[in-house]
Structures are given as C-alpha cells and as structure tokens.
Amino acid sequence: MESQNDTGVALSQLLFEPTPLAHIWATVMLLCATHIVSMRVDEVLGACIFAGSAIAYILLALPPIQYTMGWDRSSKVSLSMVYLSIMSLATLIYFLQGKAPNYLPEVSIFISLIFPLLALCRGYLLLNGLRGKAVQSTPGAIVGLFSSRARLFFSVRVAFLSVLIWWFGFGATNPVNLQPLRVFFWTLMFSLILFSGHFLFRKISSIGGPSSAKTKSFASVSILLLDWSMVSAMRMMDEGKVASTMFEELAMFIFVIAVIMWSRTSGKPDPKISSRTLALGFAYVILYAGSISQLSIGTDLNISAVLGVGHALTSFVIFLLVLPMAKKVEASVTQKLLETADHCNDSEPADQPI
C-alpha cells in the first residue's frame, strides 16, 4: 500500500487501490458462483469453497503472506495467488470432510450455525468503526448541524423514516391503495422506531452533562443506521424480493468494510494494520455470505427472510450498544481534552525570580 502521511489518508487510498478493488469484484463473483454451486451441484462442495475462501483471506492478514501476495502486488499476481490458495484449501477441506468422523457436523451445517454470531458481530463492527472515527476527527458540517439539537435531529429522522417506510413498507405507492392492516402495521412500526431512537438520543445527550459534538454526531449517525437496519429487516421478512435484497445486502457489506477502514483515515494509520483489517474484512464478508447461502439452502427458507433475520440481529446489537459506545466516545474526548490542557500547562514558562 502507499505510504501514509501524518495528516491522514483518503478512504480511497485504503479501500479502492487497484489490487483491493480487483479483489472486491472477484469476491462478489466468487460468492455468486459458489451460491449457485451450492444450489445446483453440491451443498457441501459450496460450503467447502466458502470455508476455503475465508481461510485464505484470514491467512492473507498475516504480515509475511500479505508481503508475498497482498495489496502491494499487482492485481493479477495477488488474485492468482489468493485464488490458487482458495482452490487448494477448498479441495483439502472437501477431502477431510469425507474422512471426518460421523459425530462431527458437516461444513455446511457449521457455516449455517455461525450465522447469528456473524449478524451480531456486524452491529458491533459498525458501531466500533463509527466510534473510532468520532474520536479521531471533528464531525462534518452537515452531521454537526443536524446532531446539534434534539428537535432538529428529530425532524431529520421523521423525514428519513418517512421515505424508508414509504419506499419499503408501502412499495412507493399511495397508502390509500393498500390494505388498511398493512398501513396500520407500518405506521405503528414507524412510531415505535422513531420514538425509540429519540429516547436513545436524549439519553446519550445527557451523558455527563452537555455531551460533546463528537458524541452527538456518533449518536446521530448510529441511530440513523439503526433506523435503516430495522426498517430493512421488517421489509425483508415481510415480502422482500431476492434481487433487490441482494443488492441492498451487497451495499451493506461494502458499507461495513468502508466504516471500519474509514475509522483509520484520521491521523497516521499503520499500513500493516490497515492491510490486516482489509483482509479480515474480506474473510468476514465471505463467511457471512456463506452462512446466509447455506442456511437458506439447508432450510428451504427464502434468502430474503434469512437476510431480514440478520438485519434484525444487527439492529438488536446497535440498540443495546449505542449508549455504552457513546459513553466511551465521551470518555475518550474528555481524556484528550485533559491531556491537551496538561500539555499546555506544562509548556507555559515558569515564573522567574526578580
């Protein structure tokens, strides 16, 4: 990766360099192809490819392997070496799967069982990434404006949720033309989501007195993310279409990795840590997509319903952790202010005797 400077680094330099970008598109195609293999050819073979791919990227997080075939290599070299490793690992896992004792679960079952854990981890990863960015940088003008006052933020959320409910819940049509029960359900959900987020924002705003701008900006972005996750979960479990759901889930995956990397774009990030984080992000995405694929195939559930459960679990984690995370943001900001004040006091010249 390119050398970083003391003033920070653009997100594009971390995520959209030529080699990582090539891996992103290749991984998307790999996930789609492996899901088709699982459905049409052999579920266990598909699970072995998912597992081999995740292990390959976990190994890529190790500094020696990253140096050998990581982001500093050209995309042709890196992709060739990584995907050769994936094929080798998938073949080895498939062979060992056939030799494993009967009391051990199949790879497909194991990958399916970790789905809830991965969905819960996604909520934590998102919040942790946002927390890192909130501590390291000053909120932008737009975020600072709508997070500065509770009433203004409440108005922003009303507009944001209204668009989401109208688009996802009412199918972008006039509610008059829908069944009254459906309108009542989504209106009730709109009210519950709106006031639960408002309750969280007021609780966070009272942390240690008037909260800092960084804490409020973290809270506002996290709550908007919670709104999106909750509405998306209900829509997917209601009657989500597979095509639109997959595009939305792909956007969510990219957003997760971007937020984690975004938290490292202030200050002077360590290139080794950034490379390791990106490689582990690929492994996480592959495991999560693999668990969704295997769970939907193994249980004959609509993949949209499975994704909806995943978003619901993510929403649950965000709702539980946003207040503790906000307290950590406030504590970090307060600690930095104290350290700055102590440094200023130490740097003042001492009074000289006359």
VEXPAKOL-546009 format. One record per residue (C-alpha): residue number from 1; x, y, z. Coordinates in nm, 4 decimals. Example, Ala and Ser with C-alpha at 12.3 -4.5 7.8 and 13.67 -1.06 7.14 Angstrom:
BEGIN
1 1.2300 -0.4500 0.7800
2 1.3670 -0.1060 0.7140
END
This chain:
BEGIN
1 0.0000 0.0000 0.0000
2 0.1120 0.3579 -0.0486
3 0.2898 0.5262 0.2323
4 0.0689 0.7218 0.4680
5 0.1322 1.0712 0.5972
6 0.0818 1.2393 0.9297
7 -0.2211 1.4407 0.8212
8 -0.4375 1.1441 0.7326
9 -0.5206 0.9371 0.4289
10 -0.8202 0.9313 0.1978
11 -1.0541 0.6344 0.2207
12 -0.9913 0.5670 -0.1486
13 -0.6238 0.5061 -0.0716
14 -0.7210 0.2328 0.1757
15 -1.0150 0.0653 0.0069
16 -1.0080 0.1467 -0.3633
17 -0.6482 0.0903 -0.4597
18 -0.6266 -0.1219 -0.7776
19 -0.5472 -0.4538 -0.6106
20 -0.8057 -0.4425 -0.3264
21 -1.0680 -0.3184 -0.5749
22 -0.9949 -0.6133 -0.8039
23 -1.0373 -0.8458 -0.5055
24 -1.3728 -0.6850 -0.4245
25 -1.5179 -0.7550 -0.7691
26 -1.3610 -1.1010 -0.7863
27 -1.5033 -1.1854 -0.4421
28 -1.8534 -1.0721 -0.5430
29 -1.8399 -1.3039 -0.8456
30 -1.6975 -1.5835 -0.6295
31 -1.9834 -1.5533 -0.3810
32 -2.2472 -1.5612 -0.6551
33 -2.0830 -1.8587 -0.8297
34 -2.0399 -2.0517 -0.5045
35 -2.4044 -1.9956 -0.4102
36 -2.5091 -2.1383 -0.7487
37 -2.2757 -2.4362 -0.6968
38 -2.4355 -2.4960 -0.3554
39 -2.7859 -2.4916 -0.5039
40 -2.7282 -2.6805 -0.8285
41 -2.4281 -2.9093 -0.7762
42 -2.3393 -2.9939 -0.4167
43 -2.4185 -2.8079 -0.0956
44 -2.1117 -2.9480 0.0829
45 -1.8807 -2.8514 -0.2069
46 -2.0160 -2.4963 -0.1950
47 -1.9616 -2.4822 0.1803
48 -1.6014 -2.6013 0.1355
49 -1.5375 -2.3232 -0.1179
50 -1.6831 -2.0659 0.1225
51 -1.4663 -2.2009 0.4051
52 -1.1532 -2.2179 0.1885
53 -1.2069 -1.8601 0.0698
54 -1.2486 -1.7271 0.4232
55 -0.9391 -1.9120 0.5482
56 -0.7358 -1.7803 0.2524
57 -0.8169 -1.4206 0.3433
58 -0.7557 -1.4864 0.7131
59 -0.4107 -1.6130 0.6177
60 -0.3676 -1.3041 0.3991
61 -0.3957 -1.0946 0.7161
62 -0.0614 -1.2385 0.8335
63 0.2263 -0.9962 0.7542
64 0.4525 -1.2491 0.5739
65 0.1715 -1.3668 0.3455
66 0.0473 -1.0106 0.2938
67 0.4012 -0.9166 0.1871
68 0.4152 -1.2114 -0.0529
69 0.0761 -1.1858 -0.2247
70 -0.1075 -0.8905 -0.0711
71 -0.2092 -0.5412 -0.1766
72 0.1431 -0.4313 -0.2730
73 0.1430 -0.6860 -0.5553
74 -0.0289 -0.6229 -0.8873
75 -0.3893 -0.7380 -0.9024
76 -0.3045 -1.0171 -1.1494
77 -0.0375 -1.1628 -0.9227
78 -0.2335 -1.1169 -0.5997
79 -0.5606 -1.2557 -0.7374
80 -0.3882 -1.5535 -0.8970
81 -0.2042 -1.6484 -0.5788
82 -0.5009 -1.5933 -0.3480
83 -0.7425 -1.7887 -0.5646
84 -0.4923 -2.0700 -0.6090
85 -0.4820 -2.0852 -0.2292
86 -0.8628 -2.0880 -0.2186
87 -0.8808 -2.3824 -0.4593
88 -0.6175 -2.5740 -0.2630
89 -0.7833 -2.5081 0.0741
90 -1.1324 -2.5894 -0.0579
91 -1.0059 -2.9195 -0.2030
92 -0.8318 -3.0062 0.1232
93 -1.1412 -2.9253 0.3309
94 -1.3626 -3.1283 0.0950
95 -1.1270 -3.4261 0.1230
96 -1.1041 -3.4008 0.5031
97 -1.4833 -3.3599 0.5216
98 -1.5243 -3.7038 0.3662
99 -1.2778 -3.8570 0.6144
100 -1.4203 -3.6853 0.9238
101 -1.5945 -3.8915 1.1962
102 -1.9731 -3.9108 1.1764
103 -2.0210 -3.7219 1.5024
104 -1.8650 -3.4055 1.3554
105 -2.1093 -3.1732 1.1724
106 -2.0704 -3.1145 0.8005
107 -1.9035 -2.7944 0.6870
108 -2.2358 -2.6656 0.5514
109 -2.4043 -2.7145 0.8898
110 -2.1179 -2.5469 1.0740
111 -2.1266 -2.2434 0.8453
112 -2.5039 -2.2185 0.8865
113 -2.4781 -2.2290 1.2662
114 -2.2435 -1.9292 1.2853
115 -2.4912 -1.7051 1.1005
116 -2.6436 -1.5490 1.4184
117 -2.2992 -1.4771 1.5610
118 -2.1835 -1.3092 1.2396
119 -2.5012 -1.0991 1.2228
120 -2.4486 -0.9842 1.5813
121 -2.0827 -0.9064 1.5066
122 -2.1856 -0.6816 1.2193
123 -2.3649 -0.4447 1.4554
124 -2.0607 -0.4295 1.6815
125 -1.8201 -0.3749 1.3908
126 -2.0297 -0.0880 1.2574
127 -2.0509 0.0857 1.5943
128 -1.6846 0.0298 1.6716
129 -1.5830 0.1760 1.3365
130 -1.8059 0.4809 1.3861
131 -1.6708 0.5232 1.7390
132 -1.3120 0.5253 1.6124
133 -1.3933 0.7896 1.3531
134 -1.5866 1.0020 1.6037
135 -1.2930 1.0046 1.8470
136 -1.0285 1.0777 1.5846
137 -1.1934 1.3511 1.3781
138 -1.4219 1.6529 1.4010
139 -1.7773 1.5959 1.2691
140 -1.8545 1.7410 0.9284
141 -2.0743 2.0450 0.8808
142 -2.3892 1.8510 0.7844
143 -2.3603 1.5911 1.0616
144 -2.2705 1.8601 1.3144
145 -2.5732 2.0668 1.2139
146 -2.8469 1.8046 1.2428
147 -2.6945 1.6427 1.5533
148 -2.6530 1.9689 1.7472
149 -3.0137 1.9879 1.8684
150 -3.2607 1.7153 1.9584
151 -3.5543 1.8838 1.7800
152 -3.3617 1.9279 1.4564
153 -3.2391 1.5698 1.4656
154 -3.5936 1.4517 1.5388
155 -3.7140 1.6352 1.2253
156 -3.4373 1.4793 1.0164
157 -3.5329 1.1318 1.1391
158 -3.9017 1.1919 1.0639
159 -3.8147 1.2771 0.7034
160 -3.5648 0.9890 0.6735
161 -3.8004 0.7291 0.8218
162 -4.0953 0.8567 0.6186
163 -3.9029 0.7936 0.2960
164 -3.7934 0.4463 0.4152
165 -4.1448 0.3443 0.5219
166 -4.2997 0.4787 0.2026
167 -4.0412 0.3018 -0.0149
168 -4.0027 -0.0288 0.1718
169 -4.3314 -0.0619 0.3589
170 -4.5779 0.0936 0.1135
171 -4.3929 -0.0097 -0.2033
172 -4.3549 0.3542 -0.3164
173 -4.7313 0.3770 -0.3747
174 -5.0153 0.5763 -0.2263
175 -5.1070 0.4252 0.1150
176 -5.4752 0.4760 0.0284
177 -5.4481 0.1954 -0.2253
178 -5.3081 -0.0548 0.0272
179 -5.4811 -0.2825 0.2742
180 -5.5683 -0.0941 0.5968
181 -5.3989 -0.3607 0.8100
182 -5.0696 -0.3132 0.6223
183 -5.0892 0.0634 0.6597
184 -5.1601 0.0257 1.0325
185 -4.8667 -0.2139 1.0817
186 -4.6091 0.0057 0.9080
187 -4.7428 0.3214 1.0728
188 -4.7116 0.1535 1.4118
189 -4.3573 0.0445 1.3303
190 -4.2766 0.3985 1.2173
191 -4.3888 0.5362 1.5548
192 -4.2033 0.2730 1.7596
193 -3.8765 0.3146 1.5678
194 -3.8986 0.6937 1.5760
195 -3.9536 0.7267 1.9489
196 -3.7118 0.4510 2.0489
197 -3.4352 0.6337 1.8615
198 -3.5442 0.9645 2.0133
199 -3.5221 0.8077 2.3593
200 -3.1683 0.6857 2.2873
201 -3.0584 1.0260 2.1569
202 -3.1885 1.2056 2.4664
203 -3.0152 0.9533 2.6937
204 -2.6879 0.9997 2.5091
205 -2.7211 1.3784 2.5125
206 -2.7325 1.3726 2.8914
207 -2.4072 1.1782 2.9398
208 -2.2039 1.3718 3.1941
209 -2.3991 1.6885 3.1296
210 -2.3927 1.8528 2.7858
211 -2.2311 1.5962 2.5558
212 -1.9597 1.6948 2.3152
213 -2.0269 1.7459 1.9464
214 -1.8360 1.4256 1.8689
215 -2.0559 1.2173 2.0972
216 -2.3743 1.3634 1.9496
217 -2.2527 1.3087 1.5943
218 -2.1685 0.9455 1.6768
219 -2.5133 0.9010 1.8316
220 -2.6969 1.0599 1.5390
221 -2.5221 0.8539 1.2697
222 -2.5630 0.5333 1.4745
223 -2.9343 0.5949 1.5269
224 -2.9906 0.6645 1.1560
225 -2.8113 0.3368 1.0859
226 -3.0379 0.1668 1.3398
227 -3.3438 0.3120 1.1636
228 -3.2297 0.1744 0.8297
229 -3.1470 -0.1695 0.9735
230 -3.4832 -0.2056 1.1499
231 -3.6924 -0.0983 0.8519
232 -3.4844 -0.3145 0.6190
233 -3.5255 -0.6167 0.8481
234 -3.9041 -0.5819 0.8542
235 -3.9235 -0.5293 0.4790
236 -3.7076 -0.8366 0.4030
237 -3.9069 -1.0589 0.6370
238 -4.2324 -0.9150 0.5049
239 -4.2042 -0.9700 0.1302
240 -3.8562 -0.8805 0.0174
241 -3.7627 -0.9546 -0.3409
242 -3.4435 -1.1550 -0.3765
243 -3.2845 -0.9341 -0.6444
244 -3.3306 -0.6037 -0.4628
245 -3.2418 -0.7674 -0.1324
246 -2.9102 -0.8949 -0.2658
247 -2.8155 -0.5517 -0.3994
248 -2.9043 -0.3962 -0.0649
249 -2.7034 -0.6579 0.1231
250 -2.4044 -0.6026 -0.1053
251 -2.4253 -0.2298 -0.0323
252 -2.4382 -0.3119 0.3397
253 -2.1271 -0.5298 0.3142
254 -1.9348 -0.2543 0.1366
255 -2.0567 -0.0063 0.3976
256 -1.9352 -0.2270 0.6841
257 -1.5847 -0.2539 0.5394
258 -1.5823 0.1160 0.4478
259 -1.6786 0.2226 0.8015
260 -1.4120 0.0016 0.9569
261 -1.1481 0.1393 0.7214
262 -1.2902 0.4926 0.7487
263 -1.2143 0.4894 1.1203
264 -0.8478 0.4629 1.0248
265 -0.8394 0.7601 0.7853
266 -0.7572 1.0218 1.0503
267 -0.4117 1.0646 1.1904
268 -0.1324 0.8320 1.0786
269 -0.2665 0.4781 1.0230
270 -0.0304 0.1853 1.0299
271 -0.0227 0.0294 0.6792
272 0.0249 -0.3193 0.8282
273 -0.2840 -0.2844 1.0476
274 -0.4850 -0.1422 0.7565
275 -0.3834 -0.4355 0.5337
276 -0.4722 -0.6829 0.8076
277 -0.8086 -0.5151 0.8667
278 -0.8968 -0.5229 0.4979
279 -0.8033 -0.8909 0.4632
280 -1.0090 -0.9854 0.7702
281 -1.2953 -0.7773 0.6302
282 -1.2941 -0.9929 0.3154
283 -1.2935 -1.3071 0.5311
284 -1.5873 -1.1791 0.7352
285 -1.7926 -1.0911 0.4273
286 -1.7284 -1.4345 0.2747
287 -1.8253 -1.6164 0.5941
288 -2.1402 -1.4068 0.6376
289 -2.2489 -1.4563 0.2755
290 -2.1662 -1.8261 0.3015
291 -2.3717 -1.8677 0.6189
292 -2.6698 -1.6975 0.4527
293 -2.6370 -1.9174 0.1438
294 -2.6031 -2.2423 0.3377
295 -2.8840 -2.1557 0.5796
296 -3.1278 -2.0659 0.3013
297 -3.0434 -2.3813 0.1029
298 -3.0390 -2.6167 0.4018
299 -3.3731 -2.4951 0.5405
300 -3.5507 -2.4033 0.2127
301 -3.6082 -2.0536 0.3509
302 -3.6366 -1.7541 0.1219
303 -3.2971 -1.5864 0.1230
304 -3.4675 -1.2513 0.1845
305 -3.6167 -1.3841 0.5073
306 -3.2739 -1.5040 0.6229
307 -3.1246 -1.1636 0.5465
308 -3.4100 -0.9988 0.7340
309 -3.3281 -1.2018 1.0443
310 -2.9651 -1.0940 1.0057
311 -3.0624 -0.7270 0.9918
312 -3.2866 -0.7734 1.2951
313 -2.9954 -0.9194 1.4945
314 -2.7717 -0.6329 1.3788
315 -3.0369 -0.3828 1.4892
316 -3.0593 -0.5518 1.8286
317 -2.6849 -0.5130 1.8864
318 -2.6841 -0.1495 1.7737
319 -2.9755 -0.0689 2.0057
320 -2.8026 -0.2330 2.3040
321 -2.4521 -0.0978 2.2451
322 -2.5028 0.2558 2.1116
323 -2.5337 0.4055 2.4623
324 -2.2244 0.2271 2.6078
325 -2.0284 0.3142 2.2923
326 -2.1342 0.6779 2.3229
327 -2.0045 0.6805 2.6805
328 -1.6700 0.5526 2.5504
329 -1.6628 0.8308 2.2903
330 -1.7321 1.0917 2.5580
331 -1.4693 0.9449 2.7884
332 -1.2095 0.9438 2.5078
333 -1.2902 1.3046 2.4119
334 -1.2704 1.4160 2.7764
335 -0.9380 1.2342 2.8213
336 -0.7945 1.4062 2.5134
337 -0.9066 1.7453 2.6397
338 -0.7425 1.6811 2.9768
339 -0.4197 1.5680 2.8101
340 -0.4188 1.8794 2.5917
341 -0.4770 2.1040 2.8934
342 -0.1958 1.9354 3.0894
343 0.0378 1.9731 2.7934
344 -0.0442 2.3434 2.7642
345 0.0157 2.3944 3.1365
346 0.3489 2.2123 3.1206
347 0.4625 2.4189 2.8237
348 0.3999 2.7578 2.9976
349 0.7251 2.9217 3.1160
350 0.7746 2.9159 3.4894
351 0.7846 3.2497 3.6786
352 1.1421 3.3698 3.7142
353 1.2541 3.5347 4.0417
354 1.3399 3.9013 4.0194
END
